[in-house]
Amino acid sequence: MEFLTKVMAGRKIGAAIRRVEDIQEAIGHRNINSIFLLGGDINYLPTIIKRVTAAKKVLLAHIDLVEGIGKDRAGLHLLKRMGLQGVVTTKSNLAKAAKEEELIVVQRLFIVDSESIKTAIRVADNIKPHAVEVLPATIPEYVIRDMKKSLGLPVLGGGLLKTESDVQEALEKGIDAITTSLRHLWNII
């Protein structure tokens, strides 16, 4: 699967949504193709999935943060049956099970020191998600370069970006796309 083409539609920004009430704004935004749901509960998912799918956009739910989803294979199977296109998770067992369910998988990795870089690369290489998301997006260029070289996967960046120049700097370092909840950054093409 070509993640940057099929999920991001060649765009550099994905909308990170923390509150279900804000989903319509992302659905209606002309520069947004991918929506990363970072909260809410499973009771709202069927309606959200239908609305996002009808808008011909891609929805990925952060399964560690959405309440009511069984954090196991059965929960992932239910999400697939609901029509969810993909998931974001920090948990490698869930990433692996999601891939087996043929969901799009973004493995979220927190980079805090040199050891976490090695661990992140080892874990992602074992799972082989469709993309990785590094937090914070302000990490050094060599980290992004090493991850891309080792994994051969798209690298998304999230967190600690406030301005358009912050986004440009992250992209210039080699991050392929940004996930952000800041609406003023959604206009960056």
Contact map, one row per residue, 1 for C-alpha under 8 A:
111001000000000000000000000000000000000000000000000000000000000000000000000000000000000000000000000000000000000000000000000000000100000000000000000000000000000000000000000000000000000000000
111111100000000000000000000000000000000000000000000000000000000000000000000000000000000000000000000000000000000000000000000000000000000000000000000000000000000000000000000000000000000000000
111111110000000000000000000000000000000000000000000000000000000000000000000000000000000000000000000000000000000000000000000000000110000000000000000000000100000000000000000000000000000000000
011111111110000000000000000000000000000000000000000000000000000000000000000000000000000000000000000000000000000000000000000000000000000000000000000000000100000000000000000000010000000000000
011111111100000000000000000000000000000000000000000000000000000000000000000000000000000000000000000000000000000000000000000000000000000000000000000000000000000000000000000000000000000000000
111111111100000000000000000000000000000000000000000000000000000000000000000000000000000000000000000000000000000000000000000000000000000000000000000000000000000000000000000000000000000000000
011111111000000000000000000000001100000000000000000000000100000000000000000000000000000000000000000000000000000000000000000000000000000000000000000000000000000000000000000000000000000000000
001111111111110000000000000000001100000000000000000000000000000000000000000000000000000000000000000000000000000000000000000000000000000000000000000000000000000000000000000000001000000000000
000111111110000000000000000000001000000000000000000000000000000000000000000000000000000000000000000000000000000000000000000000000000000000000000000000000000000000000000000000000000000000000
000111011111000000000000000000000000000000000000000000000000000000000000000000000000000000000000000000000000000000000000000000000000000000000000000000000000000000000000000000000000000000000
000100011111110000000000000000111000000000000000000000000000000000000000000000000000000000000000000000000000000000000000000000000000000000000000000000000000000000000000000000001000000000001
000000010111110000000000000000000000000000000000000000000000000000000000000000000000000000000000000000000000000000000000000000000000000000000000000000000000000000000000000000011100000000011
000000010011111000000000000000110000000000000000000000000000000000000000000000000000000000000000000000000000000000000000000000000000000000000000000000000000000000000000000000001111000011011
000000010011111100000000000000011111000000000000000000000000000000000000000000000000000000000000000000000000000000000000000000000000000000000000000000000000000000000000000000001111000001000
000000000000111110000000010000010111000000000000000000000000000000000000000000000000000000000000000000000000000000000000000000000000000000000000000000000000000000000000000000000011100001000
000000000000011111000000000000000011110000000000000000000000000000000000000000000000000000000000000000000000000000000000000000000000000000000000000000000000000000000000000000000011100000000
000000000000001111110110010000000011111000000000000000000000000000000000000000000000000000000000000000000000000000000000000000000000000000000000000000000000000000000000000000000000100000000
000000000000000111110100000000000000111100000000000000000000000000000000000000000000000000000000000000000000000000000000000000000000000000000000000000000000000000000000000000000000100000000
000000000000000011111110000000000000011100000000000000000000000000000000000000000000000000000000000000000000000000000000000000000000000000000000000000000000000000000000000000000000000000000
000000000000000011111110000000000000101100010000000000000000000000000000000000000000000000000000000000000000000000000000000000000000000000000000000000000000000000000000000000000000000000000
000000000000000000111111000000000000000000000000000000000000000000000000000000000000000000000000000000000000000000000000000000000000000000000000000000000000000000000000000000000000000000000
000000000000000011111111110000000000000000000000000000000000000000000000000000000000000000000000000000000000000000000000000000000000000000000000000000000000000000000000000000000000000000000
000000000000000010111111111000000000000000000001000000000000000000000000000000000000000000000000000000000000000000000000000000000000000000000000000000000000000000000000000000000000000000000
000000000000000000001111111100000000000000000000000000000000000000000000000000000000000000000000000000000000000000000000000000000000000000000000000000000000000000000000000000000000000000000
000000000000000000000111111110000000000000000000000000000000000000000000000000000000000000000000000000000000000000000000000000000000000000000000000000000000000000000000000000000000000000000
000000000000001010000111111110010010000000000000000000000000000000000000000000000000000000000000000000000000000000000000000000000000000000000000000000000000000000000000000000000000000000000
000000000000000000000011111110010010000000000000001100101000000000000000000000000000000000000000000000000000000000000000000000000000000000000000000000000000000000000000000000000000000000000
000000000000000000000001111111000000000000000000000000000000000000000000000000000000000000000000000000000000000000000000000000000000000000000000000000000000000000000000000000000000000000000
000000000000000000000000111111110000000000000000000000000000000000000000000000000000000000000000000000000000000000000000000000000000000000000000000000000000000000000000000000000000000000000
000000000000000000000000000111111000000000000000000000000000000000000000000000000000000000000000000000000000000000000000000000000000000000000000000000000000000000000000000000000000000000000
000000000010100000000000000011111000000000000000000000000000000000000000000000000000000000000000000000000000000000000000000000000000000000000000000000000000000000000000000000000000000001111
000000000010111000000000011011111110000000000000000000000000000000000000000000000000000000000000000000000000000000000000000000000000000000000000000000000000000000000000000000000000000001000
000000111010010000000000000001111110000000000000000000011100000000000000000000000000000000000000000000000000000000000000000000000000000000000000000000000000000000000000000000000000000000000
000000110000011000000000000000011111000000000000000000001111000000000000000000000000000000000000000000000000000000000000000000000000000000000000000000000000000000000000000000000000000000000
000000000000011110000000011000011111100000000000000000001111000000000000000000000000000000000000000000000000000000000000000000000000000000000000000000000000000000000000000000000000000000000
000000000000011110000000000000000111110000000000000000000011110000000000000000000000000100000000000000000000000000000000000000000000000000000000000000000000000000000000000000000010000000000
000000000000000111010000000000000011111100000000000000000011110001000000000000000000000000000000000000000000000000000000000000000000000000000000000000000000000000000000000000000000000000000
000000000000000111100000000000000001111100000000000000000000110011000000000000000000000000000000000000000000000000000000000000000000000000000000000000000000000000000000000000000000000000000
000000000000000011110000000000000000111110000000000000000000010011100000000000000000000000000000000000000000000000000000000000000000000000000000000000000000000000000000000000000000000000000
000000000000000001110000000000000000111111010000000000000000000011100000000000000000000000000000000000000000000000000000000000000000000000000000000000000000000000000000000000000000000000000
000000000000000000000000000000000000001111111000000000000000000001111000000000000000000000000000000000000000000000000000000000000000000000000000000000000000000000000000000000000000000000000
000000000000000000000000000000000000000111111100000000000000000001111000000000000000000000000000000000000000000000000000000000000000000000000000000000000000000000000000000000000000000000000
000000000000000000000000000000000000000011111100000000000000000000010000000000000000000000000000000000000000000000000000000000000000000000000000000000000000000000000000000000000000000000000
000000000000000000010000000000000000000111111111000000000000000000000000000000000000000000000000000000000000000000000000000000000000000000000000000000000000000000000000000000000000000000000
000000000000000000000000000000000000000011111111100000000000000000000000000000000000000000000000000000000000000000000000000000000000000000000000000000000000000000000000000000000000000000000
000000000000000000000000000000000000000001111111110000000000000000000000000000000110000000000000000000000000000000000000000000000000000000000000000000000000000000000000000000000000000000000
000000000000000000000000000000000000000000011111111000000000000000000000000000000000000000000000000000000000000000000000000000000000000000000000000000000000000000000000000000000000000000000
000000000000000000000010000000000000000000011111111100000000000000000000000000000000000000000000000000000000000000000000000000000000000000000000000000000000000000000000000000000000000000000
000000000000000000000000000000000000000000001111111110000010000000000000000000000111000000000000000000000000000000000000000000000000000000000000000000000000000000000000000000000000000000000
000000000000000000000000000000000000000000000111111111000000000000000000000000000000000000000000000000000000000000000000000000000000000000000000000000000000000000000000000000000000000000000
000000000000000000000000001000000000000000000011111111100000000000000000000000000000000000000000000000000000000000000000000000000000000000000000000000000000000000000000000000000000000000000
000000000000000000000000001000000000000000000001111111111110000000000000000000000000000000000000000000000000000000000000000000000000000000000000000000000000000000000000000000000000000000000
000000000000000000000000000000000000000000000000111111111110000000000000000000000000000000000000000000000000000000000000000000000000000000000000000000000000000000000000000000000000000000000
000000000000000000000000000000000000000000000000011111111000000000000000000000000000000000000000000000000000000000000000000000000000000000000000000000000000000000000000000000000000000000000
000000000000000000000000001000000000000000000000001111111000000000000000000000000000000000000000000000000000000000000000000000000000000000000000000000000000000000000000000000000000000000000
000000000000000000000000000000001000000000000000000111111100000000000000000000000000000000000000000000000000000000000000000000000000000000000000000000000000000000000000000000000000000000000
000000000000000000000000001000001110000000000000000111111110000000000000000000000000000000000000000000000000000000000000000000000000000000000000000000000000000000000000000000000000000000000
000000100000000000000000000000001110000000000000000110011111000000000000000000000000100000000000000000000000000000000000000000000000000000000000000000000000000000000000000000000000000000000
000000000000000000000000000000000111100000000000100110001111100000000000000000000001110000000000000000000000000000000000000000000000000000000000000000000000000000000000000000000000000000000
000000000000000000000000000000000111100000000000000000000111110000000000000000000001111100000000000000010000000000000000000000000000000000000000000000000000000000000000000000000000000000000
000000000000000000000000000000000001110000000000000000000011111001000000000000000001011100000000000000000000000000000000000000000000000000000000000000000000000000000000000000000000000000000
000000000000000000000000000000000001111000000000000000000001111111000000000000000000001110000000000000000000000000000000000000000000000000000000000000000000000000000000000000000000000000000
000000000000000000000000000000000000000000000000000000000000111111101010000000000000001110000000000000000000000000000000000000000000000000000000000000000000000000000000000000000000000000000
000000000000000000000000000000000000000000000000000000000000011111100010000000000000000111100000000000000000000000000000000000000000000000000000000000000000000000000000000000000000000000000
000000000000000000000000000000000000011100000000000000000000011111100000000000000000000000000000000000000000000000000000000000000000000000000000000000000000000000000000000000000000000000000
000000000000000000000000000000000000111111000000000000000000111111111000000000000000000000000000000000000000000000000000000000000000000000000000000000000000000000000000000000000000000000000
000000000000000000000000000000000000001111000000000000000000001111111000000000000000000000000000000000000000000000000000000000000000000000000000000000000000000000000000000000000000000000000
000000000000000000000000000000000000000011100000000000000000000001111100000000000000000000000000000000000000000000000000000000000000000000000000000000000000000000000000000000000000000000000
000000000000000000000000000000000000000011000000000000000000001001111110001100000000000000000000000000000000000000000000000000000000000000000000000000000000000000000000000000000000000000000
000000000000000000000000000000000000000000000000000000000000000000011111111100000000000000000000000000000000000000000000000000000000000000000000000000000000000000000000000000000000000000000
000000000000000000000000000000000000000000000000000000000000001100001111101100000000000000000100000000000000000000000000000000000000000000000000000000000000000000000000000000000000000000000
000000000000000000000000000000000000000000000000000000000000000000000111111100000000000000000100100000000000000000000000000000000000000000000000000000000000000000000000000000000000000000000
000000000000000000000000000000000000000000000000000000000000000000000111111110000000000000000100110000000000000000000000000000000000000000000000000000000000000000000000000000000000000000000
000000000000000000000000000000000000000000000000000000000000000000000101111111000000000000000000000000000000000000000000000000000000000000000000000000000000000000000000000000000000000000000
000000000000000000000000000000000000000000000000000000000000000000001111111111100000000000000000000000000000000000000000000000000000000000000000000000000000000000000000000000000000000000000
000000000000000000000000000000000000000000000000000000000000000000001111111111110000000000000000110010000000000000000000000000000000000000000000000000000000000000000000000000000000000000000
000000000000000000000000000000000000000000000000000000000000000000000000111111111000000000000000000010000000000000000000000000000000000000000000000000000000000000000000000000000000000000000
000000000000000000000000000000000000000000000000000000000000000000000000011111111100000000000000000000000000000000000000000000000000000000000000000000000000000000000000000000000000000000000
000000000000000000000000000000000000000000000000000000000000000000000000001111111111000000000000000000000000000000000000000000000000000000000000000000000000000000000000000000000000000000000
000000000000000000000000000000000000000000000000000000000000000000000000000111111111100000000000000010100000000000000000000000000000000000000000000000000000000000000000000000000000000000000
000000000000000000000000000000000000000000000000000000000000000000000000000011111111000000000000000000000000000000000000000000000000000000000000000000000000000000000000000000000000000000000
000000000000000000000000000000000000000000000100100000000000000000000000000001111111000000000000000000000000000000000000000000000000000000000000000000000000000000000000000000000000000000000
000000000000000000000000000000000000000000000100100000000000000000000000000000111111100000000000000000000000000000000000000000000000000000000000000000000000000000000000000000000000000000000
000000000000000000000000000000000000000000000000100000000011100000000000000000111111110000000000000000100000000000000000000000000000000000000000000000000000000000000000000000000000000000000
000000000000000000000000000000000000000000000000000000000111000000000000000000010011111000000000000000110000000000000000000000000000000000000000000000000000000000000000000000000000000000000
000000000000000000000000000000000000000000000000000000000011100000000000000000000001111100000000000000111100000000000000000000000000000000000000000000000000000000000000000000000000000000000
000000000000000000000000000000000000000000000000000000000001111000000000000000000000111110000000010000111100000000000000000000000000000000000000000000000000000000000000000000000000000000000
000000000000000000000000000000000001000000000000000000000001111100000000000000000000011111000010000000001111000000000000000000000000000000000000000000000000000000000000000000000000000000000
000000000000000000000000000000000000000000000000000000000000011100000000000000000000001111110110000000001111000000000000000000000000000000000000000000000000000000000000000000000000000000000
000000000000000000000000000000000000000000000000000000000000000100000000000000000000000111110010000000000011100000000000000000000000000000000000000000000000000000000000000000000000000000000
000000000000000000000000000000000000000000000000000000000000000100000000000000000000000011111110000000000010000000000000000000000000000000000000000000000000000000000000000000000000000000000
000000000000000000000000000000000000000000000000000000000000000000000000000000000000000011111111000000000010000000000000001100100000000000000000000000000000000000000000000000000000000000000
000000000000000000000000000000000000000000000000000000000000000000000000000000000000000000111111100000000000000000000000000000000000000000000000000000000000000000000000000000000000000000000
000000000000000000000000000000000000000000000000000000000000000000000011100000000000000010111111110000000000000000000000000000000000000000000000000000000000000000000000000000000000000000000
000000000000000000000000000000000000000000000000000000000000000000000000000000000000000111111111111000001110000000000000000000101000000000000000000000000000000000000000000000000000000000000
000000000000000000000000000000000000000000000000000000000000000000000000000000000000000000011111111100000000000000000000000000101000000000000000000000000000000000000000000000000000000000000
000000000000000000000000000000000000000000000000000000000000000000000001100100000000000000001111111110000000000000000000000000000000000000000000000000000000000000000000000000000000000000000
000000000000000000000000000000000000000000000000000000000000000000000000100100000000001000000111111111111000000000000000000000000000000000000000000000000000000000000000000000000000000000000
000000000000000000000000000000000000000000000000000000000000000000000000000000000000000000000011111111111000000000000000000000001000000000000000000000000000000000000000000000000000000000000
000000000000000000000000000000000000000000000000000000000000000000000000000000000000000000000001111111100000000000000000000000000000000000000000000000000000000000000000000000000000000000000
000000000000000000000000000000000000000000000000000000000000000000000000000110010000000000000000111111100000000000000000000000000000000000000000000000000000000000000000000000000000000000000
000000000000000000000000000000000000000000000000000000000000000000000000000000000000000000000000011111110000000000000000000000000000000000000000000000000000000000000000000000000000000000000
000000000000000000000000000000000000000000000000000000000000000000000000000000010001111000000000011111111000000000000000000000000000000000000000000000000000000000000000000000000000000000000
000000000000000000000000000000000000000000000000000000000001000000000000000000000000111000000000011001111100000000000000000000001100000000000000000000000000000000000000000000000000000000000
000000000000000000000000000000000000000000000000000000000000000000000000000000000000011110000010011000111110000000000000000000001110000000000000000000000000000000000000000000000000000000000
000000000000000000000000000000000000000000000000000000000000000000000000000000000000011110000010000000011111000000000000000000001111100000000000000000000000000000000000000000000000000000000
000000000000000000000000000000000000000000000000000000000000000000000000000000000000000111110010000000001111100000000000000100001011100000000000000000000000000000000000000000000000000000000
000000000000000000000000000000000000000000000000000000000000000000000000000000000000000111000000000000000111110000000000000000000001111000000000000000000000000000000000000000000000000000000
000000000000000000000000000000000000000000000000000000000000000000000000000000000000000001000000000000000011111000000001000000000001111000000000000000000000000000000000000000000000000000000
000000000000000000000000000000000000000000000000000000000000000000000000000000000000000000000000000000000001111100010001000000000000011100000000000000000000000000000000000000000000000000000
000000000000000000000000000000000000000000000000000000000000000000000000000000000000000000000000000000000000111110011001000000000000011100100000000000000000000000000000000000000000000000000
000000000000000000000000000000000000000000000000000000000000000000000000000000000000000000000000000000000000011111011000000000000000000000000000000000000000000000000000000000000000000000000
000000000000000000000000000000000000000000000000000000000000000000000000000000000000000000000000000000000000001111111000000000000000000000000000000000000000000000000000000000000000000000000
000000000000000000000000000000000000000000000000000000000000000000000000000000000000000000000000000000000000000111111100000000000000000000000000000000000000000000000000000000000000000000000
000000000000000000000000000000000000000000000000000000000000000000000000000000000000000000000000000000000000000011111110000000000000000000000000000000000000000000000000000000000000000000000
000000000000000000000000000000000000000000000000000000000000000000000000000000000000000000000000000000000000011111111111000000000000000000000000000000000000000000000000000000000000000000000
000000000000000000000000000000000000000000000000000000000000000000000000000000000000000000000000000000000000001111111111100000000000000000000010000000000000000000000000000000000000000000000
000000000000000000000000000000000000000000000000000000000000000000000000000000000000000000000000000000000000000001111111110000000000000000000000000000000000000000000000000000000000000000000
000000000000000000000000000000000000000000000000000000000000000000000000000000000000000000000000000000000000000000111111111000000000000000000000000000000000000000000000000000000000000000000
000000000000000000000000000000000000000000000000000000000000000000000000000000000000000000000000000000000000111000011111111100000000000000000000000000000000000000000000000000000000000000000
000000000000000000000000000000000000000000000000000000000000000000000000000000000000000000000000000000000000000000001111111110000000000000000000001001100000000000000000000000000000000000000
000000000000000000000000000000000000000000000000000000000000000000000000000000000000000000000000000000000000000000000111111111000000000000000000000000000000000000000000000000000000000000000
000000000000000000000000000000000000000000000000000000000000000000000000000000000000000000010000000000000000000000000011111111100000000000000000000000000000000000000000000000000000000000000
000000000000000000000000000000000000000000000000000000000000000000000000000000000000000000010000000000000010000000000001111111111001000000000000000000100000000000000000000000000000000000000
000000000000000000000000000000000000000000000000000000000000000000000000000000000000000000000000000000000000000000000000111111110000000000000000000001100000000000000000000000000000000000000
000000000000000000000000000000000000000000000000000000000000000000000000000000000000000000000000000000000000000000000000011111110000000000000000000000000000000000000000000000000000000000000
000000000000000000000000000000000000000000000000000000000000000000000000000000000000000000010011000000000000000000000000001111111000000000000000000000000000000000000000000000000000000000000
000000000000000000000000000000000000000000000000000000000000000000000000000000000000000000000000000000000000000000000000000111111100000000000000000000100000000000000000000000000000000000000
000000000000000000000000000000000000000000000000000000000000000000000000000000000000000000000011001000011110000000000000000100111111000000000000000000000000000000000000000000000000000000000
101000000000000000000000000000000000000000000000000000000000000000000000000000000000000000000000000000011100000000000000000000011111000000000000000000001100000000000000000000000000000000000
001000000000000000000000000000000000000000000000000000000000000000000000000000000000000000000000000000001110000000000000000000001111100000000000000000001111000000000000000000000000000000000
000000000000000000000000000000000000000000000000000000000000000000000000000000000000000000000000000000000111100000000000000100001111110000000000000000001111000000000000000000000000000000000
000000000000000000000000000000000000000000000000000000000000000000000000000000000000000000000000000000000111100000000000000000000011111000000000000000000011110000000000000000000000000000000
000000000000000000000000000000000000000000000000000000000000000000000000000000000000000000000000000000000001111000000000000000000001111110000000000000000011110000000000000000000000000000000
000000000000000000000000000000000000000000000000000000000000000000000000000000000000000000000000000000000001111000000000000000000000111111100000000000000000111000000000000000000000000000000
000000000000000000000000000000000000000000000000000000000000000000000000000000000000000000000000000000000000011000000000000000000000011111100000000000000000111100000000000000000000000000000
000000000000000000000000000000000000000000000000000000000000000000000000000000000000000000000000000000000000000000000000000000000000011111100000000000000001111110000000010000100100000000000
000000000000000000000000000000000000000000000000000000000000000000000000000000000000000000000000000000000000000000000000000000000000001111110000000000000000101110000000010000000000000000000
000000000000000000000000000000000000000000000000000000000000000000000000000000000000000000000000000000000000001000000000000000000000001111111011000000000000000000000000000000000000000000000
000000000000000000000000000000000000000000000000000000000000000000000000000000000000000000000000000000000000000000000000000000000000000001111111000000000000000000000000000010000000000000000
000000000000000000000000000000000000000000000000000000000000000000000000000000000000000000000000000000000000000000000000000000000000000000111111100000000000000000000000000011000000000000000
000000000000000000000000000000000000000000000000000000000000000000000000000000000000000000000000000000000000000000000000000000000000000000011111110000000000000000000000000000000000000000000
000000000000000000000000000000000000000000000000000000000000000000000000000000000000000000000000000000000000000000001000000000000000000000111111111000000000000000000000000000000000000000000
000000000000000000000000000000000000000000000000000000000000000000000000000000000000000000000000000000000000000000000000000000000000000000111111111100000010000000000000000011100000000000000
000000000000000000000000000000000000000000000000000000000000000000000000000000000000000000000000000000000000000000000000000000000000000000001111111110000000000000000000000001000000000000000
000000000000000000000000000000000000000000000000000000000000000000000000000000000000000000000000000000000000000000000000000000000000000000000111111111000000000000000000000000000000000000000
000000000000000000000000000000000000000000000000000000000000000000000000000000000000000000000000000000000000000000000000100000000000000000000011111111111010000000000000000000000000000000000
000000000000000000000000000000000000000000000000000000000000000000000000000000000000000000000000000000000000000000000000000000000000000000000001111111111110000000000000000000000000000000000
000000000000000000000000000000000000000000000000000000000000000000000000000000000000000000000000000000000000000000000000000000000000000000000000111111110000000000000000000000000000000000000
000000000000000000000000000000000000000000000000000000000000000000000000000000000000000000000000000000000000000000000000100010000000000000000000011111110000000000000000000000000000000000000
000000000000000000000000000000000000000000000000000000000000000000000000000000000000000000000000000000000000000000000000100110010000000000000000001111111000000000000000000000000000000000000
000000000000000000000000000000000000000000000000000000000000000000000000000000000000000000000000000000000000000000000000000000000000000000000000001111111100000000000000000000000000000000000
000000000000000000000000000000000000000000000000000000000000000000000000000000000000000000000000000000000000000000000000000000000111000000000000001100111110000000000000000000000000000000000
001100000000000000000000000000000000000000000000000000000000000000000000000000000000000000000000000000000000000000000000000000000111000000000000000100011111000000000000000000110000000000000
000000000000000000000000000000000000000000000000000000000000000000000000000000000000000000000000000000000000000000000000000000000011110000000001001100001111100000000000000000111000000000000
000000000000000000000000000000000000000000000000000000000000000000000000000000000000000000000000000000000000000000000000000000000011110010000000000000000111110000000000000000111110000000000
000000000000000000000000000000000000000000000000000000000000000000000000000000000000000000000000000000000000000000000000000000000000111111000000000000000011111000000000010000111110000000000
000000000000000000000000000000000000000000000000000000000000000000000000000000000000000000000000000000000000000000000000000000000000111110000000000000000001111110000000000000000111000000000
000000000000000000000000000000000000000000000000000000000000000000000000000000000000000000000000000000000000000000000000000000000000001111000000000000000000111110000000000000000011000000000
000000000000000000000000000000000000000000000000000000000000000000000000000000000000000000000000000000000000000000000000000000000000000111000000000000000000011111000000000000000000000000000
000000000000000000000000000000000000000000000000000000000000000000000000000000000000000000000000000000000000000000000000000000000000000011000000000000000000011111100110000000000001000000000
000000000000000000000000000000000000000000000000000000000000000000000000000000000000000000000000000000000000000000000000000000000000000000000000000000000000000111110110000000000000010000000
000000000000000000000000000000000000000000000000000000000000000000000000000000000000000000000000000000000000000000000000000000000000000000000000000000000000000011111110000000000000000010000
000000000000000000000000000000000000000000000000000000000000000000000000000000000000000000000000000000000000000000000000000000000000000000000000000000000000000001111111000000000000000010010
000000000000000000000000000000000000000000000000000000000000000000000000000000000000000000000000000000000000000000000000000000000000000000000000000000000000000000111111100000000000000000000
000000000000000000000000000000000000000000000000000000000000000000000000000000000000000000000000000000000000000000000000000000000000000000000000000000000000000011111111110000000000000000000
000000000000000000000000000000000000000000000000000000000000000000000000000000000000000000000000000000000000000000000000000000000000000000000000000000000000000011111111111000000100000000000
000000000000000000000000000000000000000000000000000000000000000000000000000000000000000000000000000000000000000000000000000000000000000000000000000000000000000000011111111100000000000000000
000000000000000000000000000000000000000000000000000000000000000000000000000000000000000000000000000000000000000000000000000000000000000000000000000000000000000000001111111110000000000000000
000000000000000000000000000000000000000000000000000000000000000000000000000000000000000000000000000000000000000000000000000000000000000011000000000000000000100000000111111111100000000000000
000000000000000000000000000000000000000000000000000000000000000000000000000000000000000000000000000000000000000000000000000000000000000000000000000000000000000000000011111111111000000000000
000000000000000000000000000000000000000000000000000000000000000000000000000000000000000000000000000000000000000000000000000000000000000000000000000000000000000000000001111111100000000000000
000000000000000000000000000000000000000000000000000000000000000000000000000000000000000000000000000000000000000000000000000000000000000000011001000000000000000000000000111111100000000000000
000000000000000000000000000000000000000000000000000000000000000000000000000000000000000000000000000000000000000000000000000000000000000000001001100000000000000000000000011111110000000000000
000000000000000000000000000000000000000000000000000000000000000000000000000000000000000000000000000000000000000000000000000000000000000010000001000000000111100000000000011111111100000000000
000100000001000000000000000000000000000000000000000000000000000000000000000000000000000000000000000000000000000000000000000000000000000000000000000000000111100000000000001001111100000000000
000000010011110000000000000000000000000000000000000000000000000000000000000000000000000000000000000000000000000000000000000000000000000000000000000000000011100000000000001000111110000000000
000000000001110000000000000000000000000000000000000000000000000000000000000000000000000000000000000000000000000000000000000000000000000010000000000000000001110000000010000000111111000000000
000000000000111100000000000000000001000000000000000000000000000000000000000000000000000000000000000000000000000000000000000000000000000000000000000000000001111000000000000000001111100000000
000000000000111100000000000000000000000000000000000000000000000000000000000000000000000000000000000000000000000000000000000000000000000000000000000000000000011010000000000000000111111011000
000000000000001111000000000000000000000000000000000000000000000000000000000000000000000000000000000000000000000000000000000000000000000000000000000000000000000000000000000000000011111000000
000000000000000000000000000000000000000000000000000000000000000000000000000000000000000000000000000000000000000000000000000000000000000000000000000000000000000001000000000000000001111111000
000000000000000000000000000000000000000000000000000000000000000000000000000000000000000000000000000000000000000000000000000000000000000000000000000000000000000000000000000000000001111111100
000000000000000000000000000000000000000000000000000000000000000000000000000000000000000000000000000000000000000000000000000000000000000000000000000000000000000000000000000000000000011111100
000000000000100000000000000000000000000000000000000000000000000000000000000000000000000000000000000000000000000000000000000000000000000000000000000000000000000000110000000000000001011111110
000000000000111000000000000000110000000000000000000000000000000000000000000000000000000000000000000000000000000000000000000000000000000000000000000000000000000000000000000000000001011111111
000000000000000000000000000000100000000000000000000000000000000000000000000000000000000000000000000000000000000000000000000000000000000000000000000000000000000000000000000000000000001111111
000000000001100000000000000000100000000000000000000000000000000000000000000000000000000000000000000000000000000000000000000000000000000000000000000000000000000000010000000000000000000011111
000000000011100000000000000000100000000000000000000000000000000000000000000000000000000000000000000000000000000000000000000000000000000000000000000000000000000000000000000000000000000001111
